[in-house]
Structures are given as C-alpha cells and as structure tokens.
C-alpha cells in the first residue's frame, strides 16, 4: 500500500475518534516523523509513515532516537492494520 493511502487512513481514523494529526514540518530538522498525533486522554505520538514494507532512512532513525530520548512515543507505521493496532492500544490505556 502507498504511504499516502496509509496517511489518509490515519488522518481519518484519528479525526473519527476526536483526535488531531497535523503534518509535522520542522525547518532545519530533516527526517522528523510525518505526523504528530494528539489523542483524547492525553496521548501524543510521533508517527513516521511508510509504504508497506519500506523502512525509515538512517536520518529518520536518528531523529526517532532523539525524540525517544525525551521519553516520547515514536511509531513507524506501514499499514492500515498498524494504525488500528496503535489506536486500540492507546485508547484502551
């Protein structure tokens, strides 16, 4: 599945449960995750979207590690099923 299709699905699912998933652009900080997801209940997740089977580039992995060093949740998602699994996990917690 293409990245943009998964991204569209993520946005729609987040909106349907009352969340917000703005695109993240950070000038001077290449490789940051694609979306910051804000969910009801106070969950914030940084989401890197990929086409099915694709992996993050080294620069992206470095940015993920940097964000995680601040004890933040970073997810790499490459399918609709992973979107659903993430939301189920976070809504139930």
PDB file of N, CA, C and O in Angstrom, chain B, residues numbered from 101:
ATOM      1  N   UNK B 101       0.849  -1.187   0.000  1.00  0.00           N
ATOM      2  CA  UNK B 101       0.000   0.000   0.000  1.00  0.00           C
ATOM      3  C   UNK B 101       0.890   1.244   0.000  1.00  0.00           C
ATOM      4  O   UNK B 101       1.961   1.255   0.607  1.00  0.00           O
ATOM      5  N   UNK B 102       0.438   2.273  -0.678  1.00  0.00           N
ATOM      6  CA  UNK B 102       1.215   3.510  -0.762  1.00  0.00           C
ATOM      7  C   UNK B 102       1.165   4.298   0.542  1.00  0.00           C
ATOM      8  O   UNK B 102       0.192   4.226   1.293  1.00  0.00           O
ATOM      9  N   UNK B 103       2.234   5.050   0.795  1.00  0.00           N
ATOM     10  CA  UNK B 103       2.335   5.852   2.011  1.00  0.00           C
ATOM     11  C   UNK B 103       1.168   6.830   2.132  1.00  0.00           C
ATOM     12  O   UNK B 103       0.593   6.981   3.209  1.00  0.00           O
ATOM     13  N   UNK B 104       0.825   7.481   1.052  1.00  0.00           N
ATOM     14  CA  UNK B 104      -0.240   8.491   1.138  1.00  0.00           C
ATOM     15  C   UNK B 104      -1.592   7.872   1.477  1.00  0.00           C
ATOM     16  O   UNK B 104      -2.421   8.514   2.122  1.00  0.00           O
ATOM     17  N   UNK B 105      -1.823   6.630   1.050  1.00  0.00           N
ATOM     18  CA  UNK B 105      -3.075   5.954   1.390  1.00  0.00           C
ATOM     19  C   UNK B 105      -3.140   5.629   2.883  1.00  0.00           C
ATOM     20  O   UNK B 105      -4.189   5.763   3.513  1.00  0.00           O
ATOM     21  N   UNK B 106      -2.020   5.206   3.430  1.00  0.00           N
ATOM     22  CA  UNK B 106      -1.951   4.907   4.863  1.00  0.00           C
ATOM     23  C   UNK B 106      -2.077   6.204   5.665  1.00  0.00           C
ATOM     24  O   UNK B 106      -2.737   6.236   6.704  1.00  0.00           O
ATOM     25  N   UNK B 107      -1.448   7.259   5.182  1.00  0.00           N
ATOM     26  CA  UNK B 107      -1.524   8.556   5.855  1.00  0.00           C
ATOM     27  C   UNK B 107      -2.959   9.088   5.870  1.00  0.00           C
ATOM     28  O   UNK B 107      -3.420   9.611   6.884  1.00  0.00           O
ATOM     29  N   UNK B 108      -3.646   8.955   4.767  1.00  0.00           N
ATOM     30  CA  UNK B 108      -5.043   9.380   4.690  1.00  0.00           C
ATOM     31  C   UNK B 108      -5.910   8.574   5.662  1.00  0.00           C
ATOM     32  O   UNK B 108      -6.772   9.127   6.345  1.00  0.00           O
ATOM     33  N   UNK B 109      -5.675   7.290   5.712  1.00  0.00           N
ATOM     34  CA  UNK B 109      -6.415   6.416   6.636  1.00  0.00           C
ATOM     35  C   UNK B 109      -6.143   6.830   8.076  1.00  0.00           C
ATOM     36  O   UNK B 109      -7.070   6.909   8.883  1.00  0.00           O
ATOM     37  N   UNK B 110      -4.889   7.093   8.406  1.00  0.00           N
ATOM     38  CA  UNK B 110      -4.526   7.547   9.758  1.00  0.00           C
ATOM     39  C   UNK B 110      -5.280   8.828  10.110  1.00  0.00           C
ATOM     40  O   UNK B 110      -5.900   8.910  11.170  1.00  0.00           O
ATOM     41  N   UNK B 111      -5.232   9.816   9.238  1.00  0.00           N
ATOM     42  CA  UNK B 111      -5.921  11.093   9.498  1.00  0.00           C
ATOM     43  C   UNK B 111      -7.412  10.883   9.727  1.00  0.00           C
ATOM     44  O   UNK B 111      -7.991  11.455  10.650  1.00  0.00           O
ATOM     45  N   UNK B 112      -8.025  10.069   8.891  1.00  0.00           N
ATOM     46  CA  UNK B 112      -9.465   9.826   9.018  1.00  0.00           C
ATOM     47  C   UNK B 112      -9.803   9.130  10.328  1.00  0.00           C
ATOM     48  O   UNK B 112     -10.775   9.490  10.992  1.00  0.00           O
ATOM     49  N   UNK B 113      -9.007   8.137  10.703  1.00  0.00           N
ATOM     50  CA  UNK B 113      -9.269   7.386  11.943  1.00  0.00           C
ATOM     51  C   UNK B 113      -9.060   8.269  13.177  1.00  0.00           C
ATOM     52  O   UNK B 113      -9.831   8.203  14.135  1.00  0.00           O
ATOM     53  N   UNK B 114      -8.026   9.083  13.144  1.00  0.00           N
ATOM     54  CA  UNK B 114      -7.745   9.975  14.276  1.00  0.00           C
ATOM     55  C   UNK B 114      -8.893  10.975  14.429  1.00  0.00           C
ATOM     56  O   UNK B 114      -9.385  11.196  15.536  1.00  0.00           O
ATOM     57  N   UNK B 115      -9.308  11.567  13.339  1.00  0.00           N
ATOM     58  CA  UNK B 115     -10.403  12.535  13.375  1.00  0.00           C
ATOM     59  C   UNK B 115     -11.689  11.888  13.884  1.00  0.00           C
ATOM     60  O   UNK B 115     -12.436  12.508  14.641  1.00  0.00           O
ATOM     61  N   UNK B 116     -11.950  10.661  13.480  1.00  0.00           N
ATOM     62  CA  UNK B 116     -13.176   9.955  13.869  1.00  0.00           C
ATOM     63  C   UNK B 116     -13.260   9.710  15.379  1.00  0.00           C
ATOM     64  O   UNK B 116     -14.354   9.596  15.930  1.00  0.00           O
ATOM     65  N   UNK B 117     -12.121   9.630  16.036  1.00  0.00           N
ATOM     66  CA  UNK B 117     -12.143   9.407  17.494  1.00  0.00           C
ATOM     67  C   UNK B 117     -11.893  10.696  18.281  1.00  0.00           C
ATOM     68  O   UNK B 117     -11.679  10.665  19.493  1.00  0.00           O
ATOM     69  N   UNK B 118     -11.925  11.822  17.577  1.00  0.00           N
ATOM     70  CA  UNK B 118     -11.797  13.110  18.264  1.00  0.00           C
ATOM     71  C   UNK B 118     -10.373  13.576  18.465  1.00  0.00           C
ATOM     72  O   UNK B 118     -10.116  14.440  19.303  1.00  0.00           O
ATOM     73  N   UNK B 119      -9.435  13.010  17.702  1.00  0.00           N
ATOM     74  CA  UNK B 119      -8.043  13.423  17.812  1.00  0.00           C
ATOM     75  C   UNK B 119      -7.653  14.376  16.696  1.00  0.00           C
ATOM     76  O   UNK B 119      -8.485  14.822  15.906  1.00  0.00           O
ATOM     77  N   UNK B 120      -6.365  14.673  16.658  1.00  0.00           N
ATOM     78  CA  UNK B 120      -5.815  15.608  15.677  1.00  0.00           C
ATOM     79  C   UNK B 120      -4.460  15.058  15.248  1.00  0.00           C
ATOM     80  O   UNK B 120      -3.680  14.621  16.094  1.00  0.00           O
ATOM     81  N   UNK B 121      -4.168  15.072  13.961  1.00  0.00           N
ATOM     82  CA  UNK B 121      -2.912  14.530  13.442  1.00  0.00           C
ATOM     83  C   UNK B 121      -2.296  15.480  12.415  1.00  0.00           C
ATOM     84  O   UNK B 121      -2.280  15.169  11.224  1.00  0.00           O
ATOM     85  N   UNK B 122      -1.787  16.637  12.861  1.00  0.00           N
ATOM     86  CA  UNK B 122      -1.213  17.573  11.902  1.00  0.00           C
ATOM     87  C   UNK B 122       0.098  17.062  11.315  1.00  0.00           C
ATOM     88  O   UNK B 122       0.846  16.319  11.951  1.00  0.00           O
ATOM     89  N   UNK B 123       0.347  17.484  10.084  1.00  0.00           N
ATOM     90  CA  UNK B 123       1.620  17.204   9.418  1.00  0.00           C
ATOM     91  C   UNK B 123       2.708  17.949  10.169  1.00  0.00           C
ATOM     92  O   UNK B 123       2.515  19.095  10.574  1.00  0.00           O
ATOM     93  N   UNK B 124       3.854  17.300  10.357  1.00  0.00           N
ATOM     94  CA  UNK B 124       4.948  17.956  11.062  1.00  0.00           C
ATOM     95  C   UNK B 124       6.038  18.317  10.069  1.00  0.00           C
ATOM     96  O   UNK B 124       6.617  17.447   9.417  1.00  0.00           O
ATOM     97  N   UNK B 125       6.307  19.601   9.964  1.00  0.00           N
ATOM     98  CA  UNK B 125       7.461  20.074   9.213  1.00  0.00           C
ATOM     99  C   UNK B 125       8.301  20.877  10.182  1.00  0.00           C
ATOM    100  O   UNK B 125       7.778  21.690  10.945  1.00  0.00           O
ATOM    101  N   UNK B 126       9.588  20.652  10.153  1.00  0.00           N
ATOM    102  CA  UNK B 126      10.490  21.324  11.080  1.00  0.00           C
ATOM    103  C   UNK B 126      11.711  21.807  10.302  1.00  0.00           C
ATOM    104  O   UNK B 126      12.689  21.073  10.158  1.00  0.00           O
ATOM    105  N   UNK B 127      11.653  23.042   9.800  1.00  0.00           N
ATOM    106  CA  UNK B 127      12.776  23.553   9.007  1.00  0.00           C
ATOM    107  C   UNK B 127      14.107  23.400   9.750  1.00  0.00           C
ATOM    108  O   UNK B 127      14.226  23.725  10.931  1.00  0.00           O
ATOM    109  N   UNK B 128      15.083  22.902   9.029  1.00  0.00           N
ATOM    110  CA  UNK B 128      16.400  22.696   9.626  1.00  0.00           C
ATOM    111  C   UNK B 128      16.523  21.373  10.373  1.00  0.00           C
ATOM    112  O   UNK B 128      17.584  21.071  10.919  1.00  0.00           O
ATOM    113  N   UNK B 129      15.469  20.590  10.404  1.00  0.00           N
ATOM    114  CA  UNK B 129      15.480  19.299  11.097  1.00  0.00           C
ATOM    115  C   UNK B 129      14.933  18.216  10.181  1.00  0.00           C
ATOM    116  O   UNK B 129      13.862  17.667  10.437  1.00  0.00           O
ATOM    117  N   UNK B 130      15.646  17.913   9.137  1.00  0.00           N
ATOM    118  CA  UNK B 130      15.216  16.870   8.203  1.00  0.00           C
ATOM    119  C   UNK B 130      15.088  15.542   8.927  1.00  0.00           C
ATOM    120  O   UNK B 130      15.816  15.260   9.878  1.00  0.00           O
ATOM    121  N   UNK B 131      14.151  14.733   8.460  1.00  0.00           N
ATOM    122  CA  UNK B 131      14.000  13.391   8.996  1.00  0.00           C
ATOM    123  C   UNK B 131      13.039  13.256  10.153  1.00  0.00           C
ATOM    124  O   UNK B 131      12.887  12.165  10.702  1.00  0.00           O
ATOM    125  N   UNK B 132      12.370  14.363  10.548  1.00  0.00           N
ATOM    126  CA  UNK B 132      11.400  14.234  11.640  1.00  0.00           C
ATOM    127  C   UNK B 132      10.197  13.420  11.156  1.00  0.00           C
ATOM    128  O   UNK B 132       9.916  13.384   9.958  1.00  0.00           O
ATOM    129  N   UNK B 133       9.481  12.762  12.087  1.00  0.00           N
ATOM    130  CA  UNK B 133       8.305  11.976  11.688  1.00  0.00           C
ATOM    131  C   UNK B 133       7.275  12.819  10.938  1.00  0.00           C
ATOM    132  O   UNK B 133       7.252  14.045  11.047  1.00  0.00           O
ATOM    133  N   UNK B 134       6.432  12.137  10.180  1.00  0.00           N
ATOM    134  CA  UNK B 134       5.464  12.802   9.308  1.00  0.00           C
ATOM    135  C   UNK B 134       4.337  13.511  10.054  1.00  0.00           C
ATOM    136  O   UNK B 134       3.904  14.591   9.652  1.00  0.00           O
ATOM    137  N   UNK B 135       3.866  12.906  11.134  1.00  0.00           N
ATOM    138  CA  UNK B 135       2.693  13.425  11.851  1.00  0.00           C
ATOM    139  C   UNK B 135       2.920  13.413  13.355  1.00  0.00           C
ATOM    140  O   UNK B 135       3.616  12.552  13.894  1.00  0.00           O
ATOM    141  N   UNK B 136       2.318  14.386  14.013  1.00  0.00           N
ATOM    142  CA  UNK B 136       2.206  14.359  15.471  1.00  0.00           C
ATOM    143  C   UNK B 136       0.734  14.075  15.749  1.00  0.00           C
ATOM    144  O   UNK B 136      -0.144  14.820  15.316  1.00  0.00           O
ATOM    145  N   UNK B 137       0.479  13.005  16.463  1.00  0.00           N
ATOM    146  CA  UNK B 137      -0.891  12.574  16.725  1.00  0.00           C
ATOM    147  C   UNK B 137      -1.258  12.922  18.161  1.00  0.00           C
ATOM    148  O   UNK B 137      -0.586  12.504  19.105  1.00  0.00           O
ATOM    149  N   UNK B 138      -2.331  13.692  18.315  1.00  0.00           N
ATOM    150  CA  UNK B 138      -2.862  14.062  19.620  1.00  0.00           C
ATOM    151  C   UNK B 138      -4.175  13.303  19.802  1.00  0.00           C
ATOM    152  O   UNK B 138      -5.096  13.438  18.996  1.00  0.00           O
ATOM    153  N   UNK B 139      -4.253  12.509  20.860  1.00  0.00           N
ATOM    154  CA  UNK B 139      -5.437  11.684  21.090  1.00  0.00           C
ATOM    155  C   UNK B 139      -6.140  12.076  22.377  1.00  0.00           C
ATOM    156  O   UNK B 139      -5.508  12.568  23.312  1.00  0.00           O
ATOM    157  N   UNK B 140      -7.451  11.858  22.425  1.00  0.00           N
ATOM    158  CA  UNK B 140      -8.158  12.075  23.686  1.00  0.00           C
ATOM    159  C   UNK B 140      -7.494  11.248  24.793  1.00  0.00           C
ATOM    160  O   UNK B 140      -7.004  10.146  24.547  1.00  0.00           O
ATOM    161  N   UNK B 141      -7.486  11.782  25.987  1.00  0.00           N
ATOM    162  CA  UNK B 141      -6.855  11.080  27.093  1.00  0.00           C
ATOM    163  C   UNK B 141      -5.409  11.493  27.303  1.00  0.00           C
ATOM    164  O   UNK B 141      -4.739  10.976  28.197  1.00  0.00           O
ATOM    165  N   UNK B 142      -4.922  12.417  26.491  1.00  0.00           N
ATOM    166  CA  UNK B 142      -3.589  12.956  26.701  1.00  0.00           C
ATOM    167  C   UNK B 142      -2.453  12.248  25.992  1.00  0.00           C
ATOM    168  O   UNK B 142      -1.290  12.543  26.267  1.00  0.00           O
ATOM    169  N   UNK B 143      -2.745  11.334  25.098  1.00  0.00           N
ATOM    170  CA  UNK B 143      -1.683  10.638  24.373  1.00  0.00           C
ATOM    171  C   UNK B 143      -1.173  11.493  23.219  1.00  0.00           C
ATOM    172  O   UNK B 143      -1.953  12.087  22.475  1.00  0.00           O
ATOM    173  N   UNK B 144       0.150  11.544  23.086  1.00  0.00           N
ATOM    174  CA  UNK B 144       0.799  12.202  21.959  1.00  0.00           C
ATOM    175  C   UNK B 144       1.775  11.196  21.366  1.00  0.00           C
ATOM    176  O   UNK B 144       2.593  10.612  22.077  1.00  0.00           O
ATOM    177  N   UNK B 145       1.679  11.001  20.056  1.00  0.00           N
ATOM    178  CA  UNK B 145       2.513  10.021  19.370  1.00  0.00           C
ATOM    179  C   UNK B 145       3.086  10.659  18.111  1.00  0.00           C
ATOM    180  O   UNK B 145       2.368  11.321  17.362  1.00  0.00           O
ATOM    181  N   UNK B 146       4.372  10.457  17.884  1.00  0.00           N
ATOM    182  CA  UNK B 146       5.022  10.891  16.656  1.00  0.00           C
ATOM    183  C   UNK B 146       4.985   9.716  15.696  1.00  0.00           C
ATOM    184  O   UNK B 146       5.444   8.624  16.031  1.00  0.00           O
ATOM    185  N   UNK B 147       4.439   9.933  14.496  1.00  0.00           N
ATOM    186  CA  UNK B 147       4.230   8.824  13.562  1.00  0.00           C
ATOM    187  C   UNK B 147       4.998   9.058  12.261  1.00  0.00           C
ATOM    188  O   UNK B 147       4.827  10.069  11.579  1.00  0.00           O
ATOM    189  N   UNK B 148       5.848   8.082  11.950  1.00  0.00           N
ATOM    190  CA  UNK B 148       6.547   8.027  10.672  1.00  0.00           C
ATOM    191  C   UNK B 148       5.767   7.068   9.783  1.00  0.00           C
ATOM    192  O   UNK B 148       5.607   5.896  10.123  1.00  0.00           O
ATOM    193  N   UNK B 149       5.289   7.553   8.661  1.00  0.00           N
ATOM    194  CA  UNK B 149       4.508   6.717   7.745  1.00  0.00           C
ATOM    195  C   UNK B 149       5.382   6.248   6.598  1.00  0.00           C
ATOM    196  O   UNK B 149       6.201   6.999   6.068  1.00  0.00           O
ATOM    197  N   UNK B 150       5.190   4.993   6.228  1.00  0.00           N
ATOM    198  CA  UNK B 150       5.943   4.383   5.144  1.00  0.00           C
ATOM    199  C   UNK B 150       5.006   3.573   4.271  1.00  0.00           C
ATOM    200  O   UNK B 150       3.967   3.104   4.738  1.00  0.00           O
ATOM    201  N   UNK B 151       5.366   3.405   3.005  1.00  0.00           N
ATOM    202  CA  UNK B 151       4.655   2.464   2.151  1.00  0.00           C
ATOM    203  C   UNK B 151       4.895   1.071   2.719  1.00  0.00           C
ATOM    204  O   UNK B 151       5.915   0.820   3.362  1.00  0.00           O
ATOM    205  N   UNK B 152       3.971   0.189   2.483  1.00  0.00           N
ATOM    206  CA  UNK B 152       4.075  -1.162   3.032  1.00  0.00           C
ATOM    207  C   UNK B 152       5.428  -1.785   2.676  1.00  0.00           C
ATOM    208  O   UNK B 152       5.830  -1.829   1.513  1.00  0.00           O
ATOM    209  N   UNK B 153       6.114  -2.263   3.716  1.00  0.00           N
ATOM    210  CA  UNK B 153       7.406  -2.919   3.540  1.00  0.00           C
ATOM    211  C   UNK B 153       8.610  -2.005   3.536  1.00  0.00           C
ATOM    212  O   UNK B 153       9.741  -2.487   3.606  1.00  0.00           O
ATOM    213  N   UNK B 154       8.404  -0.692   3.457  1.00  0.00           N
ATOM    214  CA  UNK B 154       9.540   0.238   3.472  1.00  0.00           C
ATOM    215  C   UNK B 154       9.998   0.495   4.897  1.00  0.00           C
ATOM    216  O   UNK B 154       9.218   0.381   5.843  1.00  0.00           O
ATOM    217  N   UNK B 155      11.266   0.842   5.040  1.00  0.00           N
ATOM    218  CA  UNK B 155      11.872   1.113   6.344  1.00  0.00           C
ATOM    219  C   UNK B 155      12.350   2.561   6.396  1.00  0.00           C
ATOM    220  O   UNK B 155      12.624   3.155   5.353  1.00  0.00           O
ATOM    221  N   UNK B 156      12.456   3.139   7.596  1.00  0.00           N
ATOM    222  CA  UNK B 156      12.965   4.506   7.728  1.00  0.00           C
ATOM    223  C   UNK B 156      14.430   4.613   7.278  1.00  0.00           C
ATOM    224  O   UNK B 156      15.202   3.661   7.398  1.00  0.00           O
ATOM    225  N   UNK B 157      14.787   5.779   6.766  1.00  0.00           N
ATOM    226  CA  UNK B 157      16.164   6.070   6.385  1.00  0.00           C
ATOM    227  C   UNK B 157      17.000   6.310   7.649  1.00  0.00           C
ATOM    228  O   UNK B 157      16.438   6.590   8.708  1.00  0.00           O
ATOM    229  N   UNK B 158      18.318   6.206   7.555  1.00  0.00           N
ATOM    230  CA  UNK B 158      19.170   6.431   8.733  1.00  0.00           C
ATOM    231  C   UNK B 158      18.929   7.780   9.415  1.00  0.00           C
ATOM    232  O   UNK B 158      18.918   7.852  10.643  1.00  0.00           O
ATOM    233  N   UNK B 159      18.737   8.847   8.640  1.00  0.00           N
ATOM    234  CA  UNK B 159      18.479  10.156   9.239  1.00  0.00           C
ATOM    235  C   UNK B 159      17.169  10.143  10.023  1.00  0.00           C
ATOM    236  O   UNK B 159      17.079  10.735  11.099  1.00  0.00           O
ATOM    237  N   UNK B 160      16.161   9.473   9.486  1.00  0.00           N
ATOM    238  CA  UNK B 160      14.884   9.368  10.197  1.00  0.00           C
ATOM    239  C   UNK B 160      15.060   8.590  11.495  1.00  0.00           C
ATOM    240  O   UNK B 160      14.524   8.980  12.533  1.00  0.00           O
ATOM    241  N   UNK B 161      15.808   7.494  11.441  1.00  0.00           N
ATOM    242  CA  UNK B 161      16.048   6.705  12.655  1.00  0.00           C
ATOM    243  C   UNK B 161      16.787   7.525  13.708  1.00  0.00           C
ATOM    244  O   UNK B 161      16.517   7.393  14.901  1.00  0.00           O
ATOM    245  N   UNK B 162      17.711   8.366  13.274  1.00  0.00           N
ATOM    246  CA  UNK B 162      18.428   9.239  14.214  1.00  0.00           C
ATOM    247  C   UNK B 162      17.464  10.226  14.872  1.00  0.00           C
ATOM    248  O   UNK B 162      17.558  10.479  16.074  1.00  0.00           O
ATOM    249  N   UNK B 163      16.546  10.779  14.095  1.00  0.00           N
ATOM    250  CA  UNK B 163      15.552  11.705  14.662  1.00  0.00           C
ATOM    251  C   UNK B 163      14.610  10.963  15.616  1.00  0.00           C
ATOM    252  O   UNK B 163      14.235  11.499  16.659  1.00  0.00           O
ATOM    253  N   UNK B 164      14.232   9.745  15.264  1.00  0.00           N
ATOM    254  CA  UNK B 164      13.368   8.955  16.151  1.00  0.00           C
ATOM    255  C   UNK B 164      14.072   8.731  17.486  1.00  0.00           C
ATOM    256  O   UNK B 164      13.477   8.890  18.551  1.00  0.00           O
ATOM    257  N   UNK B 165      15.341   8.362  17.411  1.00  0.00           N
ATOM    258  CA  UNK B 165      16.116   8.115  18.636  1.00  0.00           C
ATOM    259  C   UNK B 165      16.204   9.393  19.480  1.00  0.00           C
ATOM    260  O   UNK B 165      16.105   9.345  20.706  1.00  0.00           O
ATOM    261  N   UNK B 166      16.388  10.510  18.820  1.00  0.00           N
ATOM    262  CA  UNK B 166      16.464  11.788  19.538  1.00  0.00           C
ATOM    263  C   UNK B 166      15.142  12.084  20.261  1.00  0.00           C
ATOM    264  O   UNK B 166      15.143  12.470  21.429  1.00  0.00           O
ATOM    265  N   UNK B 167      14.039  11.903  19.571  1.00  0.00           N
ATOM    266  CA  UNK B 167      12.723  12.147  20.174  1.00  0.00           C
ATOM    267  C   UNK B 167      12.476  11.164  21.310  1.00  0.00           C
ATOM    268  O   UNK B 167      11.959  11.545  22.360  1.00  0.00           O
ATOM    269  N   UNK B 168      12.840   9.911  21.106  1.00  0.00           N
ATOM    270  CA  UNK B 168      12.655   8.903  22.151  1.00  0.00           C
ATOM    271  C   UNK B 168      13.514   9.184  23.375  1.00  0.00           C
ATOM    272  O   UNK B 168      13.160   8.772  24.480  1.00  0.00           O
ATOM    273  N   UNK B 169      14.632   9.875  23.202  1.00  0.00           N
ATOM    274  CA  UNK B 169      15.489  10.211  24.345  1.00  0.00           C
ATOM    275  C   UNK B 169      14.774  11.165  25.305  1.00  0.00           C
ATOM    276  O   UNK B 169      15.181  11.311  26.457  1.00  0.00           O
ATOM    277  N   UNK B 170      13.722  11.804  24.833  1.00  0.00           N
ATOM    278  CA  UNK B 170      12.880  12.665  25.669  1.00  0.00           C
ATOM    279  C   UNK B 170      11.660  11.910  26.186  1.00  0.00           C
ATOM    280  O   UNK B 170      10.696  12.510  26.660  1.00  0.00           O
ATOM    281  N   UNK B 171      11.719  10.581  26.089  1.00  0.00           N
ATOM    282  CA  UNK B 171      10.668   9.682  26.571  1.00  0.00           C
ATOM    283  C   UNK B 171       9.348   9.898  25.831  1.00  0.00           C
ATOM    284  O   UNK B 171       8.270   9.843  26.423  1.00  0.00           O
ATOM    285  N   UNK B 172       9.457  10.144  24.529  1.00  0.00           N
ATOM    286  CA  UNK B 172       8.283  10.327  23.688  1.00  0.00           C
ATOM    287  C   UNK B 172       8.071   9.078  22.835  1.00  0.00           C
ATOM    288  O   UNK B 172       9.020   8.368  22.502  1.00  0.00           O
ATOM    289  N   UNK B 173       6.832   8.828  22.494  1.00  0.00           N
ATOM    290  CA  UNK B 173       6.427   7.663  21.718  1.00  0.00           C
ATOM    291  C   UNK B 173       6.575   7.956  20.227  1.00  0.00           C
ATOM    292  O   UNK B 173       5.967   8.893  19.711  1.00  0.00           O
ATOM    293  N   UNK B 174       7.386   7.152  19.537  1.00  0.00           N
ATOM    294  CA  UNK B 174       7.576   7.268  18.095  1.00  0.00           C
ATOM    295  C   UNK B 174       7.190   5.936  17.471  1.00  0.00           C
ATOM    296  O   UNK B 174       7.672   4.886  17.896  1.00  0.00           O
ATOM    297  N   UNK B 175       6.333   5.973  16.474  1.00  0.00           N
ATOM    298  CA  UNK B 175       5.876   4.756  15.797  1.00  0.00           C
ATOM    299  C   UNK B 175       6.172   4.853  14.307  1.00  0.00           C
ATOM    300  O   UNK B 175       6.022   5.909  13.693  1.00  0.00           O
ATOM    301  N   UNK B 176       6.592   3.733  13.742  1.00  0.00           N
ATOM    302  CA  UNK B 176       6.736   3.609  12.293  1.00  0.00           C
ATOM    303  C   UNK B 176       5.577   2.736  11.840  1.00  0.00           C
ATOM    304  O   UNK B 176       5.425   1.602  12.293  1.00  0.00           O
ATOM    305  N   UNK B 177       4.758   3.278  10.940  1.00  0.00           N
ATOM    306  CA  UNK B 177       3.535   2.601  10.508  1.00  0.00           C
ATOM    307  C   UNK B 177       3.575   2.419   8.997  1.00  0.00           C
ATOM    308  O   UNK B 177       3.826   3.364   8.250  1.00  0.00           O
ATOM    309  N   UNK B 178       3.320   1.172   8.555  1.00  0.00           N
ATOM    310  CA  UNK B 178       3.326   0.918   7.117  1.00  0.00           C
ATOM    311  C   UNK B 178       2.092   0.134   6.652  1.00  0.00           C
ATOM    312  O   UNK B 178       2.109  -0.493   5.593  1.00  0.00           O
ATOM    313  N   UNK B 179       1.021   0.179   7.459  1.00  0.00           N
ATOM    314  CA  UNK B 179      -0.212  -0.494   7.047  1.00  0.00           C
ATOM    315  C   UNK B 179      -1.405   0.068   7.810  1.00  0.00           C
ATOM    316  O   UNK B 179      -1.252   0.673   8.872  1.00  0.00           O
ATOM    317  N   UNK B 180      -2.576  -0.138   7.261  1.00  0.00           N
ATOM    318  CA  UNK B 180      -3.804   0.265   7.951  1.00  0.00           C
ATOM    319  C   UNK B 180      -3.968  -0.524   9.247  1.00  0.00           C
ATOM    320  O   UNK B 180      -4.450   0.001  10.251  1.00  0.00           O
ATOM    321  N   UNK B 181      -3.563  -1.784   9.209  1.00  0.00           N
ATOM    322  CA  UNK B 181      -3.684  -2.630  10.406  1.00  0.00           C
ATOM    323  C   UNK B 181      -2.838  -2.084  11.551  1.00  0.00           C
ATOM    324  O   UNK B 181      -3.248  -2.145  12.710  1.00  0.00           O
ATOM    325  N   UNK B 182      -1.664  -1.553  11.232  1.00  0.00           N
ATOM    326  CA  UNK B 182      -0.827  -0.963  12.280  1.00  0.00           C
ATOM    327  C   UNK B 182      -1.465   0.303  12.855  1.00  0.00           C
ATOM    328  O   UNK B 182      -1.333   0.577  14.048  1.00  0.00           O
ATOM    329  N   UNK B 183      -2.147   1.066  12.018  1.00  0.00           N
ATOM    330  CA  UNK B 183      -2.891   2.231  12.511  1.00  0.00           C
ATOM    331  C   UNK B 183      -3.933   1.762  13.518  1.00  0.00           C
ATOM    332  O   UNK B 183      -4.024   2.301  14.621  1.00  0.00           O
ATOM    333  N   UNK B 184      -4.716   0.762  13.139  1.00  0.00           N
ATOM    334  CA  UNK B 184      -5.777   0.259  14.016  1.00  0.00           C
ATOM    335  C   UNK B 184      -5.212  -0.311  15.314  1.00  0.00           C
ATOM    336  O   UNK B 184      -5.772  -0.086  16.387  1.00  0.00           O
ATOM    337  N   UNK B 185      -4.115  -1.042  15.221  1.00  0.00           N
ATOM    338  CA  UNK B 185      -3.488  -1.624  16.410  1.00  0.00           C
ATOM    339  C   UNK B 185      -3.005  -0.531  17.350  1.00  0.00           C
ATOM    340  O   UNK B 185      -3.214  -0.615  18.560  1.00  0.00           O
ATOM    341  N   UNK B 186      -2.358   0.498  16.802  1.00  0.00           N
ATOM    342  CA  UNK B 186      -1.868   1.602  17.630  1.00  0.00           C
ATOM    343  C   UNK B 186      -3.025   2.288  18.346  1.00  0.00           C
ATOM    344  O   UNK B 186      -2.949   2.551  19.547  1.00  0.00           O
ATOM    345  N   UNK B 187      -4.084   2.575  17.619  1.00  0.00           N
ATOM    346  CA  UNK B 187      -5.217   3.272  18.226  1.00  0.00           C
ATOM    347  C   UNK B 187      -5.895   2.422  19.287  1.00  0.00           C
ATOM    348  O   UNK B 187      -6.270   2.931  20.343  1.00  0.00           O
ATOM    349  N   UNK B 188      -6.055   1.152  19.020  1.00  0.00           N
ATOM    350  CA  UNK B 188      -6.653   0.265  20.012  1.00  0.00           C
ATOM    351  C   UNK B 188      -5.807   0.233  21.283  1.00  0.00           C
ATOM    352  O   UNK B 188      -6.340   0.297  22.391  1.00  0.00           O
ATOM    353  N   UNK B 189      -4.519   0.137  21.121  1.00  0.00           N
ATOM    354  CA  UNK B 189      -3.602   0.118  22.258  1.00  0.00           C
ATOM    355  C   UNK B 189      -3.679   1.402  23.079  1.00  0.00           C
ATOM    356  O   UNK B 189      -3.740   1.358  24.308  1.00  0.00           O
ATOM    357  N   UNK B 190      -3.677   2.543  22.396  1.00  0.00           N
ATOM    358  CA  UNK B 190      -3.641   3.813  23.099  1.00  0.00           C
ATOM    359  C   UNK B 190      -4.989   4.209  23.695  1.00  0.00           C
ATOM    360  O   UNK B 190      -5.033   4.810  24.768  1.00  0.00           O
ATOM    361  N   UNK B 191      -6.073   3.886  23.028  1.00  0.00           N
ATOM    362  CA  UNK B 191      -7.395   4.226  23.550  1.00  0.00           C
ATOM    363  C   UNK B 191      -7.713   3.382  24.772  1.00  0.00           C
ATOM    364  O   UNK B 191      -8.383   3.852  25.692  1.00  0.00           O
ATOM    365  N   UNK B 192      -7.243   2.147  24.794  1.00  0.00           N
ATOM    366  CA  UNK B 192      -7.519   1.259  25.929  1.00  0.00           C
ATOM    367  C   UNK B 192      -6.671   1.577  27.142  1.00  0.00           C
ATOM    368  O   UNK B 192      -7.022   1.179  28.252  1.00  0.00           O
ATOM    369  N   UNK B 193      -5.552   2.291  26.965  1.00  0.00           N
ATOM    370  CA  UNK B 193      -4.664   2.558  28.123  1.00  0.00           C
ATOM    371  C   UNK B 193      -5.051   3.804  28.868  1.00  0.00           C
ATOM    372  O   UNK B 193      -4.406   4.158  29.855  1.00  0.00           O
TER     373      UNK B 193
END
